[in-house]
Amino acid sequence: MNRKIIGLDIGTSFVRTVIGEVLDDDKIEIIGCAKKASSGLRNGVIVNRESAMNCIKECIEEAEIKAAWEGYSCVTAIGGSQTDSMNSQGLVAISSHGKGPREINRNDIERVLDAANAVNIPMDREMLHVIPQNYIVDGSTVLKDPEHNIAVRLEAEVHIVTASKTAITNMTQCVERAGYNLDRVMLKTLAGMYAVMGPDERELGSILIDLGGGTTDVIVINKGAPICTISIPVGGNLVTNDIAMIKGVSSQTAEKIKVEYGCCWGGALETDSEVIIPGAGGRDPEVCLRSEICMGIIEPRMREIFSMVRNEIINKANTTLSGNIILTGGGALMPGAVQLAEDVFGTRAVRLGTPGDLGGLQEEYRRPDFSTVVGLVLGYHAETRNRTNDKVKKLNSSGGEGSGKSIIGKVAAFLKTCF
C-alpha cells in the first residue's frame, strides 16, 4: 500500500492542504487539495486556538474527501517572526594523535554535524533544521559529501533554523485537537524551495520570496544550501489596509478591490477601467480609475516591501548570486509583481514559483500560493528518504548486520586501531 502525506500550510489569510501519495517508483502524486479562509491568526501567529482548530479541521477534511482517503497525521510549516537562523561551524579529528589519516565514515559526519550544532540558543526556542552547507577536509578541500575521503580532520559549515517553542506548541495542540498528529514542522520558505526551485537554481544561488498576507519570508540558497533566512513583518494585508484607509471602506471591501482590480506595476495594466468604491454610512459611491488605485496605493506599498527585502538580503547575504529571484505566496498572484521585483532588484531574472506537474488536480495546486504546502509533502518525503539512506550507509560503514564481517574480523579490526 502506497504511503500518503498530508501537507498543511497555516497562513495568515488562508489555510491550505495538499495530500500526496508516494508511488511505487518513489515519486509523489497529488491526490487531494483544499483551501479555506483563515480564522484565529494574525501575522502568521495563532491568536485564537479554537477558531484556528476548526479551520484546520475543515480544510484537511475537504482534501480528504477529494482524495477519498482519511489520514491521521500531517506536516506543517512555520515562518515569520517566530523563526530565526544562524550559520555555524564544527570541527572533529578523524585520526588520533600520532596516527596517520584514515577514511571518513558516516559516524565522523554525524560527529562533525553534532559539533556544528552545539550552539547556545535561547530556552524558549527549538531547533528545526541543521542543514550542511559544506564539508572541509584537512582545512582545504571543500566537499558536499566527504564520505570515503582520507583525512586527519573534518570541518562542517551548517545553517541552523530555530523556532519559538510557544508557536510550535500552539500549532501542535491545534492540529491534535483537530484530530491529527503533527509529524514535522518545517521552515515555510525551505518547504517552498522543494516545490519551485530547481537544482541548477540552488547551485547558482537564488532567492525565494514568499509574499504572504501578514509577513514576507525570504530564503537565500547558494551552492545547494541555505545561507540566510529573512522575515519582514509586513505583507499583502498592509496593501488592503492602505486601500481601506485612503478610500474609506471596510477591510472586506478593500480586499475585494485589491483582488479584483489590484495591480502593482503600471505597465501591466491592460485597460484603465473605472472602479466603483461603495459608500459607507449612506455616503454616495465613488468612481475612480483603476490606475489611481494601482499606481497611487498598491505599487508604492509593494515597492516598499520589495525594497525592505532587498536591503535585508544585502546586509545578511554577503555573496554573489547567479540564479533567479522566485516569487511565491498569495501576493505573487497580483499582476505586475514580477515586473516590480525586476525594477527594484535591477535584474530580469525574476519569475513566479509554480509547483511542477505532480498529477492529480493540476489546476488547483499549480499556483504560487500552493508552493509551501506542496513543498511540505515533497520536503518531508525527501527527509524521510535521506534518513533511511543515512541509516543504511551507517550500518554498512560500521560493519552492521549484512556487512559480511564475522565477530573475529571485528575484533581483529578493533585491535589494529589500538596498536
C-alpha positions as CSV (number, residue, x, y, z in Angstrom):
1,M,0.0,0.0,0.0
2,N,1.4,3.4,-1.0
3,R,2.3,5.9,1.7
4,K,0.4,9.2,1.8
5,I,1.5,12.5,3.3
6,I,-0.8,15.4,4.3
7,G,0.8,18.9,4.0
8,L,-0.8,21.7,6.0
9,D,0.0,25.4,5.4
10,I,-1.5,27.6,8.2
11,G,-1.3,31.1,6.7
12,T,-2.5,34.5,7.9
13,S,-5.1,34.8,5.1
14,F,-5.7,31.1,4.1
15,V,-5.2,27.6,5.3
16,R,-4.2,25.2,2.5
17,T,-4.0,21.4,2.5
18,V,-2.4,19.0,0.0
19,I,-2.4,15.2,0.1
20,G,0.4,13.5,-1.7
21,E,0.8,9.8,-2.4
22,V,4.2,8.1,-2.7
23,L,4.0,5.8,-5.7
24,D,6.0,2.6,-6.3
25,D,8.6,4.5,-8.3
26,D,9.2,6.8,-5.3
27,K,7.5,9.8,-7.0
28,I,4.8,11.9,-5.5
29,E,1.3,12.3,-6.9
30,I,-1.1,14.9,-5.6
31,I,-4.5,13.3,-4.9
32,G,-6.3,16.0,-3.0
33,C,-6.1,19.6,-2.0
34,A,-8.2,22.3,-0.4
35,K,-8.1,26.0,0.6
36,K,-10.0,27.8,3.4
37,A,-10.0,31.4,4.6
38,S,-8.0,31.6,7.8
39,S,-9.5,32.2,11.2
40,G,-7.8,32.8,14.5
41,L,-4.5,34.0,13.1
42,R,-2.7,37.4,13.0
43,N,0.5,37.9,11.1
44,G,1.1,34.2,10.9
45,V,0.6,33.7,14.7
46,I,-2.3,31.7,16.2
47,V,-4.2,34.1,18.5
48,N,-7.4,32.0,18.8
49,R,-6.8,28.3,19.0
50,E,-10.4,27.3,18.8
51,S,-11.1,29.2,15.6
52,A,-7.8,28.0,14.1
53,M,-8.5,24.4,15.0
54,N,-11.9,24.4,13.3
55,C,-10.4,26.0,10.2
56,I,-7.6,23.4,10.1
57,K,-10.1,20.5,10.6
58,E,-12.4,21.7,7.8
59,C,-9.6,22.2,5.3
60,I,-8.0,18.8,5.9
61,E,-11.3,17.0,5.7
62,E,-12.2,18.7,2.4
63,A,-8.9,17.5,0.9
64,E,-9.5,14.0,2.3
65,I,-12.9,13.9,0.6
66,K,-11.3,14.8,-2.7
67,A,-8.6,12.1,-2.1
68,A,-11.2,9.5,-1.0
69,W,-8.9,8.7,1.9
70,E,-8.8,9.5,5.7
71,G,-5.5,10.4,7.3
72,Y,-4.3,10.6,10.9
73,S,-1.2,12.8,10.7
74,C,0.3,15.8,8.8
75,V,3.3,18.0,8.4
76,T,3.1,21.8,8.6
77,A,5.2,24.9,8.2
78,I,6.2,27.9,10.3
79,G,7.7,31.3,9.4
80,G,7.6,35.0,10.2
81,S,8.9,36.4,13.4
82,Q,8.5,33.0,15.1
83,T,11.7,31.8,13.3
84,D,15.3,32.7,13.3
85,S,18.5,31.3,11.7
86,M,22.3,31.4,12.0
87,N,25.4,29.9,10.4
88,S,27.7,27.7,12.5
89,Q,30.9,25.6,12.1
90,G,32.1,22.4,13.7
91,L,35.5,20.5,13.8
92,V,36.4,16.9,14.7
93,A,39.5,14.8,14.5
94,I,39.4,11.8,12.1
95,S,42.6,10.2,13.4
96,S,44.1,10.1,16.9
97,H,47.3,11.9,17.8
98,G,50.4,10.3,16.2
99,K,48.4,8.2,13.8
100,G,48.1,8.7,10.0
101,P,44.9,9.8,8.2
102,R,42.1,7.4,7.6
103,E,38.9,7.2,5.6
104,I,35.9,9.3,6.7
105,N,32.8,7.3,7.6
106,R,29.2,8.2,8.4
107,N,29.9,8.3,12.2
108,D,32.5,11.0,11.5
109,I,30.0,13.0,9.5
110,E,27.4,12.7,12.4
111,R,30.1,13.8,14.9
112,V,31.0,16.9,13.0
113,L,27.4,17.9,12.5
114,D,26.8,17.5,16.2
115,A,29.8,19.7,16.9
116,A,28.5,22.3,14.5
117,N,25.0,22.5,16.1
118,A,26.4,22.7,19.6
119,V,25.5,26.3,19.9
120,N,23.7,28.3,22.6
121,I,20.1,29.0,21.7
122,P,17.5,30.7,24.0
123,M,15.5,28.4,26.2
124,D,12.2,29.5,24.5
125,R,13.4,28.3,21.1
126,E,13.5,24.9,19.4
127,M,15.9,23.7,16.7
128,L,14.1,22.9,13.4
129,H,16.8,22.3,10.9
130,V,20.6,21.8,10.8
131,I,21.4,21.9,7.1
132,P,25.0,21.2,5.9
133,Q,26.4,23.8,3.6
134,N,30.0,22.5,3.1
135,Y,32.5,20.0,4.5
136,I,36.1,21.0,4.7
137,V,38.7,18.2,4.6
138,D,42.1,19.0,6.3
139,G,41.5,22.7,6.0
140,S,41.5,23.0,2.2
141,T,39.3,20.7,0.2
142,V,35.6,21.7,0.2
143,L,33.1,19.0,-0.5
144,K,29.4,18.3,-0.4
145,D,29.8,14.7,0.8
146,P,33.2,13.8,2.4
147,E,32.5,10.1,3.0
148,H,35.3,7.8,2.0
149,N,37.8,10.6,1.6
150,I,41.1,10.3,3.5
151,A,41.6,12.9,6.2
152,V,43.1,13.9,9.5
153,R,40.4,16.4,10.5
154,L,36.9,17.3,9.2
155,E,35.0,20.6,9.4
156,A,31.4,21.3,8.7
157,E,29.6,24.6,7.9
158,V,25.9,24.4,8.6
159,H,22.8,26.6,8.6
160,I,20.7,26.3,11.7
161,V,17.0,27.3,11.9
162,T,15.2,27.7,15.2
163,A,11.6,28.5,16.0
164,S,9.5,29.6,19.0
165,K,8.6,26.8,21.3
166,T,5.3,28.5,22.1
167,A,4.4,28.8,18.5
168,I,5.2,25.2,17.8
169,T,3.2,24.1,20.9
170,N,0.2,26.2,19.7
171,M,0.4,24.6,16.3
172,T,0.7,21.1,17.7
173,Q,-2.3,21.5,20.0
174,C,-4.5,23.0,17.3
175,V,-3.6,20.1,14.9
176,E,-4.1,17.5,17.7
177,R,-7.5,19.0,18.7
178,A,-8.5,18.8,15.1
179,G,-7.9,15.0,15.3
180,Y,-4.4,14.7,13.7
181,N,-0.8,14.0,14.8
182,L,1.8,16.5,13.8
183,D,4.8,14.6,12.3
184,R,7.0,17.5,11.4
185,V,7.3,21.3,11.4
186,M,9.4,22.8,8.6
187,L,10.5,26.3,7.8
188,K,8.0,27.5,5.2
189,T,10.5,29.0,2.7
190,L,12.6,25.8,2.9
191,A,9.4,23.9,2.0
192,G,8.7,26.2,-0.8
193,M,12.2,25.6,-2.2
194,Y,11.4,21.9,-2.6
195,A,8.4,22.8,-4.7
196,V,9.6,25.6,-7.0
197,M,13.4,25.8,-7.1
198,G,15.4,23.5,-9.4
199,P,18.8,22.0,-8.7
200,D,20.6,24.4,-11.0
201,E,19.0,27.4,-9.4
202,R,20.0,26.2,-5.9
203,E,23.6,25.7,-7.0
204,L,24.0,29.0,-8.8
205,G,22.4,31.0,-5.9
206,S,18.8,32.0,-5.9
207,I,16.3,33.9,-3.7
208,L,12.8,32.7,-2.8
209,I,10.4,35.5,-1.7
210,D,7.1,34.3,-0.1
211,L,4.6,37.2,-0.2
212,G,2.1,36.3,2.5
213,G,-0.8,38.1,4.0
214,G,0.9,39.1,7.3
215,T,4.6,38.5,6.6
216,T,7.1,38.4,3.7
217,D,9.5,35.5,4.2
218,V,12.8,35.0,2.3
219,I,15.4,32.3,1.9
220,V,18.7,32.7,0.1
221,I,20.1,29.5,-1.4
222,N,23.7,29.2,-2.7
223,K,25.7,26.2,-3.7
224,G,22.8,23.9,-2.9
225,A,22.2,25.1,0.7
226,P,20.6,28.0,2.6
227,I,22.9,30.8,3.6
228,C,20.3,33.0,5.3
229,T,16.6,33.4,6.0
230,I,14.8,36.7,6.4
231,S,11.3,37.7,7.6
232,I,9.7,41.1,7.1
233,P,6.7,41.7,9.3
234,V,4.5,43.2,6.5
235,G,2.6,41.5,3.7
236,G,-0.5,41.8,1.5
237,N,-2.7,42.8,4.4
238,L,-0.9,46.1,4.6
239,V,-1.9,46.9,1.0
240,T,-5.5,46.1,2.0
241,N,-5.3,48.4,5.0
242,D,-4.0,51.2,2.7
243,I,-6.9,50.9,0.4
244,A,-9.3,50.8,3.3
245,M,-7.9,53.9,4.9
246,I,-7.5,56.0,1.7
247,K,-10.8,55.1,0.2
248,G,-12.8,55.0,3.5
249,V,-14.1,51.4,3.1
250,S,-14.1,48.3,5.2
251,S,-11.3,45.8,5.2
252,Q,-13.5,43.2,3.4
253,T,-14.4,45.7,0.6
254,A,-10.7,46.8,0.3
255,E,-9.6,43.2,0.0
256,K,-12.2,42.6,-2.7
257,I,-11.0,45.7,-4.6
258,K,-7.4,44.5,-4.3
259,V,-8.2,41.0,-5.6
260,E,-10.4,42.1,-8.5
261,Y,-8.6,45.3,-9.6
262,G,-5.2,45.2,-8.0
263,C,-2.0,45.6,-10.0
264,C,1.4,46.7,-8.7
265,W,3.0,47.8,-11.9
266,G,1.6,50.4,-14.2
267,G,2.9,48.7,-17.4
268,A,0.9,45.6,-16.5
269,L,-2.4,47.4,-16.8
270,E,-4.2,46.3,-19.9
271,T,-7.1,48.7,-19.6
272,D,-7.7,51.7,-17.3
273,S,-11.2,50.8,-16.3
274,E,-13.4,52.5,-13.8
275,V,-13.7,51.1,-10.2
276,I,-16.8,51.8,-8.1
277,I,-16.0,52.4,-4.5
278,P,-19.0,51.7,-2.3
279,G,-20.1,54.5,0.0
280,A,-20.2,53.8,3.8
281,G,-22.9,55.1,6.1
282,G,-25.2,56.3,3.4
283,R,-22.4,58.1,1.5
284,D,-22.6,58.1,-2.3
285,P,-20.4,55.6,-4.1
286,E,-17.2,57.0,-5.6
287,V,-15.9,56.3,-9.0
288,C,-12.2,56.2,-9.7
289,L,-9.8,54.8,-12.3
290,R,-8.0,51.5,-11.8
291,S,-4.7,53.2,-12.4
292,E,-5.3,55.5,-9.4
293,I,-5.6,52.5,-7.1
294,C,-2.8,50.6,-8.6
295,M,-0.2,53.3,-9.1
296,G,-1.3,55.6,-6.2
297,I,-1.8,53.0,-3.5
298,I,-0.7,49.4,-4.3
299,E,2.6,50.0,-6.2
300,P,4.2,52.3,-3.6
301,R,3.5,49.8,-0.8
302,M,4.6,46.8,-2.8
303,R,7.8,48.6,-3.8
304,E,8.5,49.4,-0.2
305,I,8.1,45.7,0.7
306,F,10.5,44.6,-2.1
307,S,12.9,47.3,-1.1
308,M,13.0,46.2,2.5
309,V,13.6,42.6,1.3
310,R,16.5,43.8,-0.9
311,N,18.1,45.8,1.9
312,E,18.0,42.8,4.3
313,I,19.5,40.5,1.7
314,I,22.3,42.9,1.0
315,N,23.0,43.1,4.8
316,K,22.8,39.4,5.5
317,A,23.8,37.5,2.3
318,N,27.3,38.7,1.5
319,T,27.8,36.7,-1.7
320,T,27.3,36.8,-5.4
321,L,24.2,35.0,-6.8
322,S,23.7,34.0,-10.4
323,G,20.3,32.2,-10.2
324,N,16.8,33.6,-10.1
325,I,14.5,35.5,-7.8
326,I,11.4,33.4,-7.3
327,L,8.1,34.8,-6.1
328,T,5.6,32.6,-4.2
329,G,2.7,33.1,-1.9
330,G,-0.7,34.8,-2.4
331,G,1.0,38.2,-3.1
332,A,2.8,36.8,-6.1
333,L,-0.6,36.3,-7.8
334,M,-1.0,40.1,-8.2
335,P,-0.5,41.3,-11.7
336,G,2.8,43.2,-12.1
337,A,4.6,41.5,-9.2
338,V,7.3,40.1,-11.4
339,Q,7.9,43.4,-13.2
340,L,8.0,45.4,-10.0
341,A,10.6,43.0,-8.5
342,E,12.7,43.2,-11.6
343,D,12.7,47.0,-11.2
344,V,13.6,47.0,-7.5
345,F,16.3,44.3,-7.7
346,G,17.6,45.6,-11.0
347,T,17.5,42.2,-12.8
348,R,15.5,40.3,-15.4
349,A,16.0,37.0,-13.6
350,V,12.6,37.1,-11.7
351,R,9.9,34.5,-12.1
352,L,6.8,33.2,-10.5
353,G,7.3,30.0,-8.4
354,T,4.7,27.4,-9.6
355,P,4.8,23.8,-8.3
356,G,5.6,21.3,-11.0
357,D,3.2,18.8,-12.6
358,L,2.6,16.1,-9.9
359,G,-0.5,14.7,-11.4
360,G,-3.9,14.8,-9.9
361,L,-5.8,18.1,-9.8
362,Q,-3.3,20.3,-11.6
363,E,-5.4,23.4,-11.9
364,E,-5.8,23.6,-8.1
365,Y,-2.3,23.3,-6.7
366,R,-0.1,24.6,-9.6
367,R,-0.2,28.1,-8.3
368,P,2.4,30.3,-6.4
369,D,0.2,30.3,-3.3
370,F,0.3,26.5,-3.1
371,S,4.1,26.3,-3.2
372,T,4.6,26.0,0.5
373,V,2.1,23.2,1.1
374,V,3.2,21.2,-2.0
375,G,6.8,21.7,-0.8
376,L,5.9,20.3,2.6
377,V,4.9,17.0,1.0
378,L,8.0,16.9,-1.2
379,G,10.3,18.0,1.6
380,Y,9.0,15.6,4.2
381,H,9.3,12.7,1.7
382,A,12.9,13.8,0.8
383,E,13.8,14.0,4.5
384,T,12.4,10.5,5.2
385,R,14.2,9.0,2.2
386,N,17.5,10.7,3.2
387,R,17.2,9.4,6.8
388,T,16.7,5.9,5.6
389,N,19.7,6.1,3.2
390,D,21.9,7.5,6.0
391,K,20.9,4.6,8.3
392,V,21.8,2.1,5.6
393,K,25.2,3.8,4.9
394,K,25.9,4.0,8.6
395,L,25.1,0.3,9.1
396,N,27.3,-0.7,6.2
397,S,30.2,1.6,7.2
398,S,30.2,0.3,10.8
399,G,30.0,-3.4,9.7
400,G,26.5,-4.0,10.9
401,E,24.2,-6.8,10.1
402,G,24.5,-7.9,6.5
403,S,28.0,-6.5,6.0
404,G,29.6,-10.0,5.9
405,K,32.0,-9.3,8.8
406,S,32.5,-12.0,11.3
407,I,32.9,-11.5,15.0
408,I,36.6,-12.4,14.7
409,G,37.1,-10.0,11.9
410,K,35.6,-7.2,14.0
411,V,37.9,-8.0,17.0
412,A,40.9,-8.0,14.7
413,A,39.9,-4.6,13.2
414,F,39.5,-3.2,16.7
415,L,42.9,-4.5,17.8
416,K,44.5,-2.9,14.8
417,T,43.2,0.5,15.9
418,C,44.7,0.1,19.3
419,F,48.3,-0.9,18.3
